[in-house]
């Protein structure tokens, strides 16, 4: 998913942040589904799936934006 996002919307800017949000949401939703349906750690529900997706989106978006700011400190403009 990350490679596809990178090619589709670029590796910098708002596209990268949106891709981080999408990847985080997808990862959390898949993890939730596996834990509830396969490992029987609880009951699967639409509400639970949506909550996990929202949490993953926020974390993915935050990490993606933070990574961009971190690397911007070490990359001088024009290089």
Helices and strands as residue ranges (DSSP letters): H 2-9, H 14-33, I 34-38, H 46-74
